[in-house]
C-alpha cells in the first residue's frame, strides 16, 4: 500500500489531504471526511483508510478546514 500527501483544489482554497493506494490499479474509491473534532490523521480514520486500501480501494481522506495560501 502507498500513501501520498496531496493538496486538493476547491472553490474556497486548498484542502489538505492524503490518498492511500492499493498496489494495483482499482476502480473502487472511498472518500473519508473526519468528524467535527477529528482530523484526517485521527488513528481510527487512518486505520480505516489503510484497511480499505488493503481491500483494493483507493482512499481519499482530507481536512475539512481550508489552508490559506
N, CA, C, O and CB atoms as a CASP TS submission, in Angstrom:
PFRMAT TS
TARGET T0000
AUTHOR 0000-0000-0000
METHOD Language model
MODEL 1
PARENT N/A
ATOM      1  N   UNK     1       0.832  -1.176   0.000  1.00  0.00           N
ATOM      2  CA  UNK     1       0.000   0.000   0.000  1.00  0.00           C
ATOM      3  C   UNK     1       0.880   1.244   0.000  1.00  0.00           C
ATOM      4  O   UNK     1       1.901   1.296   0.686  1.00  0.00           O
ATOM      5  CB  UNK     1      -0.949  -0.004   1.206  1.00  0.00           C
ATOM      6  N   UNK     2       0.476   2.236  -0.772  1.00  0.00           N
ATOM      7  CA  UNK     2       1.207   3.500  -0.816  1.00  0.00           C
ATOM      8  C   UNK     2       0.338   4.608  -0.233  1.00  0.00           C
ATOM      9  O   UNK     2      -0.890   4.523  -0.246  1.00  0.00           O
ATOM     10  CB  UNK     2       1.635   3.846  -2.268  1.00  0.00           C
ATOM     11  N   UNK     3       0.992   5.648   0.277  1.00  0.00           N
ATOM     12  CA  UNK     3       0.290   6.804   0.821  1.00  0.00           C
ATOM     13  C   UNK     3       0.937   8.067   0.259  1.00  0.00           C
ATOM     14  O   UNK     3       2.162   8.183   0.226  1.00  0.00           O
ATOM     15  CB  UNK     3       0.321   6.803   2.388  1.00  0.00           C
ATOM     16  N   UNK     4       0.108   9.009  -0.182  1.00  0.00           N
ATOM     17  CA  UNK     4       0.628  10.232  -0.782  1.00  0.00           C
ATOM     18  C   UNK     4      -0.118  11.435  -0.205  1.00  0.00           C
ATOM     19  O   UNK     4      -1.348  11.464  -0.199  1.00  0.00           O
ATOM     20  CB  UNK     4       0.496  10.190  -2.330  1.00  0.00           C
ATOM     21  N   UNK     5       0.631  12.424   0.278  1.00  0.00           N
ATOM     22  CA  UNK     5       0.023  13.667   0.745  1.00  0.00           C
ATOM     23  C   UNK     5      -0.288  14.541  -0.470  1.00  0.00           C
ATOM     24  O   UNK     5       0.515  14.636  -1.398  1.00  0.00           O
ATOM     25  CB  UNK     5       0.964  14.415   1.752  1.00  0.00           C
ATOM     26  N   UNK     6      -1.461  15.178  -0.453  1.00  0.00           N
ATOM     27  CA  UNK     6      -1.899  15.999  -1.582  1.00  0.00           C
ATOM     28  C   UNK     6      -2.577  17.265  -1.076  1.00  0.00           C
ATOM     29  O   UNK     6      -3.021  17.335   0.070  1.00  0.00           O
ATOM     30  CB  UNK     6      -2.856  15.207  -2.499  1.00  0.00           C
ATOM     31  N   UNK     7      -2.648  18.257  -1.947  1.00  0.00           N
ATOM     32  CA  UNK     7      -3.453  19.451  -1.720  1.00  0.00           C
ATOM     33  C   UNK     7      -4.588  19.385  -2.744  1.00  0.00           C
ATOM     34  O   UNK     7      -4.338  19.355  -3.949  1.00  0.00           O
ATOM     35  CB  UNK     7      -2.593  20.796  -1.859  1.00  0.00           C
ATOM     36  N   UNK     8      -5.823  19.362  -2.270  1.00  0.00           N
ATOM     37  CA  UNK     8      -6.985  19.197  -3.142  1.00  0.00           C
ATOM     38  C   UNK     8      -7.585  20.572  -3.429  1.00  0.00           C
ATOM     39  O   UNK     8      -8.029  21.248  -2.501  1.00  0.00           O
ATOM     40  CB  UNK     8      -8.048  18.249  -2.492  1.00  0.00           C
ATOM     41  N   UNK     9      -7.608  21.003  -4.694  1.00  0.00           N
ATOM     42  CA  UNK     9      -8.182  22.311  -5.011  1.00  0.00           C
ATOM     43  C   UNK     9      -9.688  22.326  -4.759  1.00  0.00           C
ATOM     44  O   UNK     9     -10.383  21.341  -5.011  1.00  0.00           O
ATOM     45  CB  UNK     9      -7.889  22.682  -6.471  1.00  0.00           C
ATOM     46  N   UNK    10     -10.177  23.450  -4.260  1.00  0.00           N
ATOM     47  CA  UNK    10     -11.618  23.640  -4.088  1.00  0.00           C
ATOM     48  C   UNK    10     -11.940  25.093  -4.407  1.00  0.00           C
ATOM     49  O   UNK    10     -11.038  25.907  -4.604  1.00  0.00           O
ATOM     50  CB  UNK    10     -12.081  23.261  -2.633  1.00  0.00           C
ATOM     51  N   UNK    11     -13.197  25.405  -4.455  1.00  0.00           N
ATOM     52  CA  UNK    11     -13.592  26.783  -4.775  1.00  0.00           C
ATOM     53  C   UNK    11     -13.270  27.744  -3.633  1.00  0.00           C
ATOM     54  O   UNK    11     -13.358  28.958  -3.814  1.00  0.00           O
ATOM     55  CB  UNK    11     -15.086  26.843  -5.095  1.00  0.00           C
ATOM     56  N   UNK    12     -12.898  27.223  -2.453  1.00  0.00           N
ATOM     57  CA  UNK    12     -12.588  28.063  -1.302  1.00  0.00           C
ATOM     58  C   UNK    12     -11.112  28.078  -0.941  1.00  0.00           C
ATOM     59  O   UNK    12     -10.724  28.729   0.029  1.00  0.00           O
ATOM     60  CB  UNK    12     -13.376  27.608  -0.122  1.00  0.00           C
ATOM     61  N   UNK    13     -10.292  27.382  -1.692  1.00  0.00           N
ATOM     62  CA  UNK    13      -8.867  27.274  -1.380  1.00  0.00           C
ATOM     63  C   UNK    13      -8.408  25.850  -1.597  1.00  0.00           C
ATOM     64  O   UNK    13      -8.954  25.140  -2.441  1.00  0.00           O
ATOM     65  CB  UNK    13      -8.579  27.719   0.066  1.00  0.00           C
ATOM     66  N   UNK    14      -7.409  25.425  -0.844  1.00  0.00           N
ATOM     67  CA  UNK    14      -6.886  24.063  -0.978  1.00  0.00           C
ATOM     68  C   UNK    14      -7.151  23.277   0.298  1.00  0.00           C
ATOM     69  O   UNK    14      -6.996  23.797   1.403  1.00  0.00           O
ATOM     70  CB  UNK    14      -5.371  24.082  -1.293  1.00  0.00           C
ATOM     71  N   UNK    15      -7.555  22.013   0.136  1.00  0.00           N
ATOM     72  CA  UNK    15      -7.790  21.125   1.259  1.00  0.00           C
ATOM     73  C   UNK    15      -6.583  20.206   1.422  1.00  0.00           C
ATOM     74  O   UNK    15      -6.085  19.647   0.445  1.00  0.00           O
ATOM     75  CB  UNK    15      -9.094  20.306   1.060  1.00  0.00           C
ATOM     76  N   UNK    16      -6.122  20.056   2.649  1.00  0.00           N
ATOM     77  CA  UNK    16      -5.004  19.181   2.972  1.00  0.00           C
ATOM     78  C   UNK    16      -5.511  17.745   2.992  1.00  0.00           C
ATOM     79  O   UNK    16      -6.422  17.423   3.755  1.00  0.00           O
ATOM     80  CB  UNK    16      -4.353  19.570   4.339  1.00  0.00           C
ATOM     81  N   UNK    17      -4.928  16.870   2.156  1.00  0.00           N
ATOM     82  CA  UNK    17      -5.431  15.508   2.060  1.00  0.00           C
ATOM     83  C   UNK    17      -4.347  14.455   1.961  1.00  0.00           C
ATOM     84  O   UNK    17      -3.163  14.754   1.809  1.00  0.00           O
ATOM     85  CB  UNK    17      -6.322  15.393   0.891  1.00  0.00           C
ATOM     86  N   UNK    18      -4.793  13.209   2.053  1.00  0.00           N
ATOM     87  CA  UNK    18      -3.927  12.041   1.913  1.00  0.00           C
ATOM     88  C   UNK    18      -4.666  11.032   1.037  1.00  0.00           C
ATOM     89  O   UNK    18      -5.870  10.832   1.194  1.00  0.00           O
ATOM     90  CB  UNK    18      -3.551  11.422   3.319  1.00  0.00           C
ATOM     91  N   UNK    19      -3.944  10.399   0.116  1.00  0.00           N
ATOM     92  CA  UNK    19      -4.517   9.337  -0.705  1.00  0.00           C
ATOM     93  C   UNK    19      -3.771   8.049  -0.400  1.00  0.00           C
ATOM     94  O   UNK    19      -2.544   7.997  -0.482  1.00  0.00           O
ATOM     95  CB  UNK    19      -4.441   9.685  -2.227  1.00  0.00           C
ATOM     96  N   UNK    20      -4.524   7.005  -0.047  1.00  0.00           N
ATOM     97  CA  UNK    20      -3.965   5.675   0.156  1.00  0.00           C
ATOM     98  C   UNK    20      -4.295   4.846  -1.075  1.00  0.00           C
ATOM     99  O   UNK    20      -5.448   4.769  -1.499  1.00  0.00           O
ATOM    100  CB  UNK    20      -4.520   5.005   1.462  1.00  0.00           C
ATOM    101  N   UNK    21      -3.261   4.226  -1.642  1.00  0.00           N
ATOM    102  CA  UNK    21      -3.410   3.443  -2.870  1.00  0.00           C
ATOM    103  C   UNK    21      -3.190   1.971  -2.599  1.00  0.00           C
ATOM    104  O   UNK    21      -2.354   1.600  -1.775  1.00  0.00           O
ATOM    105  CB  UNK    21      -2.437   3.928  -3.943  1.00  0.00           C
ATOM    106  N   UNK    22      -3.938   1.139  -3.291  1.00  0.00           N
ATOM    107  CA  UNK    22      -3.675  -0.300  -3.316  1.00  0.00           C
ATOM    108  C   UNK    22      -2.504  -0.526  -4.264  1.00  0.00           C
ATOM    109  O   UNK    22      -2.192   0.343  -5.079  1.00  0.00           O
ATOM    110  CB  UNK    22      -4.951  -1.123  -3.766  1.00  0.00           C
ATOM    111  N   UNK    23      -1.862  -1.668  -4.169  1.00  0.00           N
ATOM    112  CA  UNK    23      -0.709  -1.971  -5.026  1.00  0.00           C
ATOM    113  C   UNK    23      -1.076  -2.017  -6.501  1.00  0.00           C
ATOM    114  O   UNK    23      -0.253  -1.692  -7.358  1.00  0.00           O
ATOM    115  CB  UNK    23      -0.094  -3.292  -4.619  1.00  0.00           C
ATOM    116  N   UNK    24      -2.304  -2.417  -6.801  1.00  0.00           N
ATOM    117  CA  UNK    24      -2.766  -2.480  -8.185  1.00  0.00           C
ATOM    118  C   UNK    24      -3.802  -1.396  -8.430  1.00  0.00           C
ATOM    119  O   UNK    24      -4.456  -0.929  -7.497  1.00  0.00           O
ATOM    120  CB  UNK    24      -3.352  -3.873  -8.509  1.00  0.00           C
ATOM    121  N   UNK    25      -3.951  -0.995  -9.691  1.00  0.00           N
ATOM    122  CA  UNK    25      -4.978  -0.023 -10.038  1.00  0.00           C
ATOM    123  C   UNK    25      -6.349  -0.599  -9.725  1.00  0.00           C
ATOM    124  O   UNK    25      -6.564  -1.805  -9.844  1.00  0.00           O
ATOM    125  CB  UNK    25      -4.881   0.378 -11.525  1.00  0.00           C
ATOM    126  N   UNK    26      -7.266   0.257  -9.330  1.00  0.00           N
ATOM    127  CA  UNK    26      -8.593  -0.180  -8.941  1.00  0.00           C
ATOM    128  C   UNK    26      -9.641   0.845  -9.366  1.00  0.00           C
ATOM    129  O   UNK    26      -9.329   2.020  -9.562  1.00  0.00           O
ATOM    130  CB  UNK    26      -8.657  -0.416  -7.430  1.00  0.00           C
ATOM    131  N   UNK    27     -10.860   0.398  -9.504  1.00  0.00           N
ATOM    132  CA  UNK    27     -11.974   1.301  -9.793  1.00  0.00           C
ATOM    133  C   UNK    27     -12.774   1.601  -8.529  1.00  0.00           C
ATOM    134  O   UNK    27     -13.765   2.329  -8.577  1.00  0.00           O
ATOM    135  CB  UNK    27     -12.890   0.696 -10.867  1.00  0.00           C
ATOM    136  N   UNK    28     -12.342   1.039  -7.399  1.00  0.00           N
ATOM    137  CA  UNK    28     -13.024   1.256  -6.125  1.00  0.00           C
ATOM    138  C   UNK    28     -12.478   2.521  -5.472  1.00  0.00           C
ATOM    139  O   UNK    28     -11.266   2.729  -5.428  1.00  0.00           O
ATOM    140  CB  UNK    28     -12.849   0.031  -5.182  1.00  0.00           C
ATOM    141  N   UNK    29     -13.374   3.364  -4.968  1.00  0.00           N
ATOM    142  CA  UNK    29     -12.979   4.626  -4.336  1.00  0.00           C
ATOM    143  C   UNK    29     -13.757   4.825  -3.052  1.00  0.00           C
ATOM    144  O   UNK    29     -14.969   4.611  -3.013  1.00  0.00           O
ATOM    145  CB  UNK    29     -13.203   5.817  -5.288  1.00  0.00           C
ATOM    146  N   UNK    30     -13.062   5.235  -2.001  1.00  0.00           N
ATOM    147  CA  UNK    30     -13.699   5.616  -0.740  1.00  0.00           C
ATOM    148  C   UNK    30     -13.209   7.012  -0.375  1.00  0.00           C
ATOM    149  O   UNK    30     -12.012   7.290  -0.445  1.00  0.00           O
ATOM    150  CB  UNK    30     -13.383   4.582   0.405  1.00  0.00           C
ATOM    151  N   UNK    31     -14.126   7.884   0.013  1.00  0.00           N
ATOM    152  CA  UNK    31     -13.775   9.242   0.440  1.00  0.00           C
ATOM    153  C   UNK    31     -14.144   9.357   1.912  1.00  0.00           C
ATOM    154  O   UNK    31     -15.303   9.181   2.288  1.00  0.00           O
ATOM    155  CB  UNK    31     -14.513  10.343  -0.428  1.00  0.00           C
ATOM    156  N   UNK    32     -13.136   9.658   2.752  1.00  0.00           N
ATOM    157  CA  UNK    32     -13.330   9.728   4.192  1.00  0.00           C
ATOM    158  C   UNK    32     -13.143  11.163   4.673  1.00  0.00           C
ATOM    159  O   UNK    32     -12.120  11.791   4.403  1.00  0.00           O
ATOM    160  CB  UNK    32     -12.358   8.781   4.919  1.00  0.00           C
ATOM    161  N   UNK    33     -14.127  11.665   5.378  1.00  0.00           N
ATOM    162  CA  UNK    33     -14.065  13.012   5.953  1.00  0.00           C
ATOM    163  C   UNK    33     -14.202  12.878   7.465  1.00  0.00           C
ATOM    164  O   UNK    33     -15.151  12.254   7.942  1.00  0.00           O
ATOM    165  CB  UNK    33     -15.189  13.950   5.360  1.00  0.00           C
ATOM    166  N   UNK    34     -13.270  13.453   8.229  1.00  0.00           N
ATOM    167  CA  UNK    34     -13.341  13.321   9.683  1.00  0.00           C
ATOM    168  C   UNK    34     -14.518  14.095  10.270  1.00  0.00           C
ATOM    169  O   UNK    34     -15.079  14.990   9.640  1.00  0.00           O
ATOM    170  CB  UNK    34     -12.044  13.799  10.313  1.00  0.00           C
ATOM    171  N   UNK    35     -14.871  13.719  11.499  1.00  0.00           N
ATOM    172  CA  UNK    35     -15.930  14.418  12.219  1.00  0.00           C
ATOM    173  C   UNK    35     -15.484  15.787  12.700  1.00  0.00           C
ATOM    174  O   UNK    35     -14.356  16.207  12.444  1.00  0.00           O
ATOM    175  CB  UNK    35     -16.395  13.591  13.394  1.00  0.00           C
ATOM    176  N   UNK    36     -16.354  16.465  13.381  1.00  0.00           N
ATOM    177  CA  UNK    36     -16.164  17.855  13.787  1.00  0.00           C
ATOM    178  C   UNK    36     -14.865  18.096  14.558  1.00  0.00           C
ATOM    179  O   UNK    36     -14.163  19.065  14.268  1.00  0.00           O
ATOM    180  CB  UNK    36     -17.327  18.292  14.628  1.00  0.00           C
ATOM    181  N   UNK    37     -14.528  17.260  15.513  1.00  0.00           N
ATOM    182  CA  UNK    37     -13.341  17.486  16.341  1.00  0.00           C
ATOM    183  C   UNK    37     -12.154  16.596  15.960  1.00  0.00           C
ATOM    184  O   UNK    37     -11.129  16.610  16.642  1.00  0.00           O
ATOM    185  CB  UNK    37     -13.686  17.259  17.789  1.00  0.00           C
ATOM    186  N   UNK    38     -12.283  15.835  14.895  1.00  0.00           N
ATOM    187  CA  UNK    38     -11.211  14.945  14.454  1.00  0.00           C
ATOM    188  C   UNK    38     -10.438  15.552  13.291  1.00  0.00           C
ATOM    189  O   UNK    38     -10.774  16.626  12.792  1.00  0.00           O
ATOM    190  CB  UNK    38     -11.780  13.584  14.052  1.00  0.00           C
ATOM    191  N   UNK    39      -9.398  14.844  12.870  1.00  0.00           N
ATOM    192  CA  UNK    39      -8.620  15.282  11.714  1.00  0.00           C
ATOM    193  C   UNK    39      -8.428  14.087  10.783  1.00  0.00           C
ATOM    194  O   UNK    39      -8.745  12.954  11.143  1.00  0.00           O
ATOM    195  CB  UNK    39      -7.240  15.884  12.152  1.00  0.00           C
ATOM    196  N   UNK    40      -7.913  14.343   9.601  1.00  0.00           N
ATOM    197  CA  UNK    40      -7.648  13.271   8.639  1.00  0.00           C
ATOM    198  C   UNK    40      -6.635  12.284   9.182  1.00  0.00           C
ATOM    199  O   UNK    40      -6.579  11.146   8.716  1.00  0.00           O
ATOM    200  CB  UNK    40      -7.152  13.847   7.319  1.00  0.00           C
ATOM    201  N   UNK    41      -5.832  12.690  10.157  1.00  0.00           N
ATOM    202  CA  UNK    41      -4.792  11.848  10.735  1.00  0.00           C
ATOM    203  C   UNK    41      -5.232  11.121  12.001  1.00  0.00           C
ATOM    204  O   UNK    41      -4.433  10.425  12.627  1.00  0.00           O
ATOM    205  CB  UNK    41      -3.586  12.679  11.035  1.00  0.00           C
ATOM    206  N   UNK    42      -6.498  11.279  12.381  1.00  0.00           N
ATOM    207  CA  UNK    42      -7.057  10.573  13.534  1.00  0.00           C
ATOM    208  C   UNK    42      -6.826   9.076  13.348  1.00  0.00           C
ATOM    209  O   UNK    42      -7.064   8.545  12.264  1.00  0.00           O
ATOM    210  CB  UNK    42      -8.582  10.887  13.707  1.00  0.00           C
ATOM    211  N   UNK    43      -6.370   8.401  14.383  1.00  0.00           N
ATOM    212  CA  UNK    43      -5.994   6.998  14.292  1.00  0.00           C
ATOM    213  C   UNK    43      -7.070   6.097  13.707  1.00  0.00           C
ATOM    214  O   UNK    43      -6.769   5.226  12.890  1.00  0.00           O
ATOM    215  CB  UNK    43      -5.629   6.502  15.633  1.00  0.00           C
ATOM    216  N   UNK    44      -8.324   6.292  14.113  1.00  0.00           N
ATOM    217  CA  UNK    44      -9.406   5.474  13.590  1.00  0.00           C
ATOM    218  C   UNK    44      -9.618   5.668  12.104  1.00  0.00           C
ATOM    219  O   UNK    44      -9.840   4.705  11.371  1.00  0.00           O
ATOM    220  CB  UNK    44     -10.674   5.776  14.319  1.00  0.00           C
ATOM    221  N   UNK    45      -9.550   6.906  11.659  1.00  0.00           N
ATOM    222  CA  UNK    45      -9.758   7.210  10.238  1.00  0.00           C
ATOM    223  C   UNK    45      -8.573   6.720   9.398  1.00  0.00           C
ATOM    224  O   UNK    45      -8.766   6.160   8.319  1.00  0.00           O
ATOM    225  CB  UNK    45      -9.961   8.731  10.036  1.00  0.00           C
ATOM    226  N   UNK    46      -7.362   6.927   9.889  1.00  0.00           N
ATOM    227  CA  UNK    46      -6.171   6.457   9.177  1.00  0.00           C
ATOM    228  C   UNK    46      -6.158   4.929   9.113  1.00  0.00           C
ATOM    229  O   UNK    46      -5.778   4.353   8.093  1.00  0.00           O
ATOM    230  CB  UNK    46      -4.885   6.978   9.864  1.00  0.00           C
ATOM    231  N   UNK    47      -6.569   4.278  10.194  1.00  0.00           N
ATOM    232  CA  UNK    47      -6.640   2.819  10.211  1.00  0.00           C
ATOM    233  C   UNK    47      -7.675   2.285   9.232  1.00  0.00           C
ATOM    234  O   UNK    47      -7.432   1.292   8.547  1.00  0.00           O
ATOM    235  CB  UNK    47      -6.959   2.329  11.607  1.00  0.00           C
ATOM    236  N   UNK    48      -8.836   2.946   9.164  1.00  0.00           N
ATOM    237  CA  UNK    48      -9.870   2.557   8.216  1.00  0.00           C
ATOM    238  C   UNK    48      -9.373   2.730   6.785  1.00  0.00           C
ATOM    239  O   UNK    48      -9.621   1.876   5.934  1.00  0.00           O
ATOM    240  CB  UNK    48     -11.147   3.379   8.444  1.00  0.00           C
ATOM    241  N   UNK    49      -8.672   3.834   6.515  1.00  0.00           N
ATOM    242  CA  UNK    49      -8.120   4.074   5.175  1.00  0.00           C
ATOM    243  C   UNK    49      -7.142   2.969   4.792  1.00  0.00           C
ATOM    244  O   UNK    49      -7.165   2.477   3.664  1.00  0.00           O
ATOM    245  CB  UNK    49      -7.419   5.450   5.113  1.00  0.00           C
ATOM    246  N   UNK    50      -6.289   2.582   5.726  1.00  0.00           N
ATOM    247  CA  UNK    50      -5.311   1.521   5.457  1.00  0.00           C
ATOM    248  C   UNK    50      -6.010   0.191   5.188  1.00  0.00           C
ATOM    249  O   UNK    50      -5.635  -0.538   4.270  1.00  0.00           O
ATOM    250  CB  UNK    50      -4.337   1.375   6.640  1.00  0.00           C
ATOM    251  N   UNK    51      -7.034  -0.123   5.995  1.00  0.00           N
ATOM    252  CA  UNK    51      -7.762  -1.372   5.809  1.00  0.00           C
ATOM    253  C   UNK    51      -8.461  -1.406   4.447  1.00  0.00           C
ATOM    254  O   UNK    51      -8.408  -2.418   3.748  1.00  0.00           O
ATOM    255  CB  UNK    51      -8.785  -1.561   6.934  1.00  0.00           C
ATOM    256  N   UNK    52      -9.111  -0.307   4.070  1.00  0.00           N
ATOM    257  CA  UNK    52      -9.798  -0.241   2.781  1.00  0.00           C
ATOM    258  C   UNK    52      -8.804  -0.357   1.618  1.00  0.00           C
ATOM    259  O   UNK    52      -9.090  -1.018   0.620  1.00  0.00           O
ATOM    260  CB  UNK    52     -10.594   1.072   2.668  1.00  0.00           C
ATOM    261  N   UNK    53      -7.648   0.280   1.749  1.00  0.00           N
ATOM    262  CA  UNK    53      -6.633   0.204   0.696  1.00  0.00           C
ATOM    263  C   UNK    53      -6.149  -1.240   0.520  1.00  0.00           C
ATOM    264  O   UNK    53      -5.917  -1.687  -0.603  1.00  0.00           O
ATOM    265  CB  UNK    53      -5.440   1.136   1.024  1.00  0.00           C
ATOM    266  N   UNK    54      -5.998  -1.961   1.624  1.00  0.00           N
ATOM    267  CA  UNK    54      -5.581  -3.362   1.544  1.00  0.00           C
ATOM    268  C   UNK    54      -6.651  -4.219   0.860  1.00  0.00           C
ATOM    269  O   UNK    54      -6.347  -5.255   0.270  1.00  0.00           O
ATOM    270  CB  UNK    54      -5.284  -3.910   2.950  1.00  0.00           C
ATOM    271  N   UNK    55      -7.911  -3.768   0.950  1.00  0.00           N
ATOM    272  CA  UNK    55      -9.020  -4.489   0.314  1.00  0.00           C
ATOM    273  C   UNK    55      -9.233  -4.066  -1.138  1.00  0.00           C
ATOM    274  O   UNK    55     -10.176  -4.525  -1.784  1.00  0.00           O
ATOM    275  CB  UNK    55     -10.302  -4.268   1.100  1.00  0.00           C
ATOM    276  N   UNK    56      -8.363  -3.194  -1.658  1.00  0.00           N
ATOM    277  CA  UNK    56      -8.429  -2.843  -3.066  1.00  0.00           C
ATOM    278  C   UNK    56      -9.018  -1.482  -3.384  1.00  0.00           C
ATOM    279  O   UNK    56      -9.271  -1.186  -4.552  1.00  0.00           O
ATOM    280  CB  UNK    56      -9.200  -3.851  -3.762  1.00  0.00           C
ATOM    281  N   UNK    57      -9.243  -0.650  -2.389  1.00  0.00           N
ATOM    282  CA  UNK    57      -9.798   0.681  -2.615  1.00  0.00           C
ATOM    283  C   UNK    57      -8.702   1.726  -2.726  1.00  0.00           C
ATOM    284  O   UNK    57      -7.641   1.595  -2.114  1.00  0.00           O
ATOM    285  CB  UNK    57     -10.758   1.052  -1.497  1.00  0.00           C
ATOM    286  N   UNK    58      -8.962   2.757  -3.505  1.00  0.00           N
ATOM    287  CA  UNK    58      -8.199   3.995  -3.415  1.00  0.00           C
ATOM    288  C   UNK    58      -8.967   4.842  -2.415  1.00  0.00           C
ATOM    289  O   UNK    58     -10.174   5.034  -2.562  1.00  0.00           O
ATOM    290  CB  UNK    58      -8.028   4.724  -4.835  1.00  0.00           C
ATOM    291  N   UNK    59      -8.282   5.349  -1.403  1.00  0.00           N
ATOM    292  CA  UNK    59      -8.952   6.056  -0.314  1.00  0.00           C
ATOM    293  C   UNK    59      -8.434   7.487  -0.230  1.00  0.00           C
ATOM    294  O   UNK    59      -7.228   7.718  -0.144  1.00  0.00           O
ATOM    295  CB  UNK    59      -8.737   5.322   1.031  1.00  0.00           C
ATOM    296  N   UNK    60      -9.356   8.442  -0.256  1.00  0.00           N
ATOM    297  CA  UNK    60      -9.013   9.857  -0.105  1.00  0.00           C
ATOM    298  C   UNK    60      -9.558  10.310   1.239  1.00  0.00           C
ATOM    299  O   UNK    60     -10.748  10.160   1.516  1.00  0.00           O
ATOM    300  CB  UNK    60      -9.593  10.731  -1.287  1.00  0.00           C
ATOM    301  N   UNK    61      -8.680  10.868   2.080  1.00  0.00           N
ATOM    302  CA  UNK    61      -9.139  11.477   3.333  1.00  0.00           C
ATOM    303  C   UNK    61      -8.579  12.887   3.385  1.00  0.00           C
ATOM    304  O   UNK    61      -7.475  13.139   2.902  1.00  0.00           O
ATOM    305  CB  UNK    61      -8.692  10.638   4.592  1.00  0.00           C
ATOM    306  N   UNK    62      -9.330  13.798   3.965  1.00  0.00           N
ATOM    307  CA  UNK    62      -8.922  15.196   3.915  1.00  0.00           C
ATOM    308  C   UNK    62      -9.398  15.954   5.136  1.00  0.00           C
ATOM    309  O   UNK    62     -10.317  15.527   5.837  1.00  0.00           O
ATOM    310  CB  UNK    62      -9.450  15.856   2.658  1.00  0.00           C
ATOM    311  N   UNK    63      -8.754  17.092   5.380  1.00  0.00           N
ATOM    312  CA  UNK    63      -9.177  18.024   6.427  1.00  0.00           C
ATOM    313  C   UNK    63     -10.305  18.879   5.863  1.00  0.00           C
ATOM    314  O   UNK    63     -10.148  19.459   4.788  1.00  0.00           O
ATOM    315  CB  UNK    63      -7.980  18.918   6.926  1.00  0.00           C
ATOM    316  N   UNK    64     -11.422  18.971   6.549  1.00  0.00           N
ATOM    317  CA  UNK    64     -12.493  19.806   6.046  1.00  0.00           C
ATOM    318  C   UNK    64     -12.157  21.301   6.134  1.00  0.00           C
ATOM    319  O   UNK    64     -12.795  22.108   5.457  1.00  0.00           O
ATOM    320  CB  UNK    64     -13.762  19.515   6.810  1.00  0.00           C
ATOM    321  N   UNK    65     -11.173  21.683   6.951  1.00  0.00           N
ATOM    322  CA  UNK    65     -10.735  23.073   7.025  1.00  0.00           C
ATOM    323  C   UNK    65      -9.956  23.456   5.781  1.00  0.00           C
ATOM    324  O   UNK    65      -9.540  22.586   5.016  1.00  0.00           O
ATOM    325  CB  UNK    65      -9.884  23.306   8.273  1.00  0.00           C
ATOM    326  N   UNK    66      -9.758  24.726   5.577  1.00  0.00           N
ATOM    327  CA  UNK    66      -9.107  25.215   4.374  1.00  0.00           C
ATOM    328  C   UNK    66      -7.733  25.770   4.725  1.00  0.00           C
ATOM    329  O   UNK    66      -7.577  26.494   5.708  1.00  0.00           O
ATOM    330  CB  UNK    66      -9.969  26.288   3.681  1.00  0.00           C
ATOM    331  N   UNK    67      -6.747  25.424   3.917  1.00  0.00           N
ATOM    332  CA  UNK    67      -5.417  26.007   4.083  1.00  0.00           C
ATOM    333  C   UNK    67      -5.392  27.312   3.293  1.00  0.00           C
ATOM    334  O   UNK    67      -5.708  27.337   2.103  1.00  0.00           O
ATOM    335  CB  UNK    67      -4.280  25.018   3.600  1.00  0.00           C
ATOM    336  N   UNK    68      -5.022  28.369   3.951  1.00  0.00           N
ATOM    337  CA  UNK    68      -4.939  29.667   3.275  1.00  0.00           C
ATOM    338  C   UNK    68      -3.520  29.893   2.800  1.00  0.00           C
ATOM    339  O   UNK    68      -2.586  29.890   3.602  1.00  0.00           O
ATOM    340  CB  UNK    68      -5.388  30.818   4.211  1.00  0.00           C
ATOM    341  N   UNK    69      -3.353  30.086   1.524  1.00  0.00           N
ATOM    342  CA  UNK    69      -2.016  30.303   0.953  1.00  0.00           C
ATOM    343  C   UNK    69      -1.879  31.766   0.561  1.00  0.00           C
ATOM    344  O   UNK    69      -0.832  32.176   0.058  1.00  0.00           O
ATOM    345  CB  UNK    69      -1.767  29.374  -0.282  1.00  0.00           C
TER
END
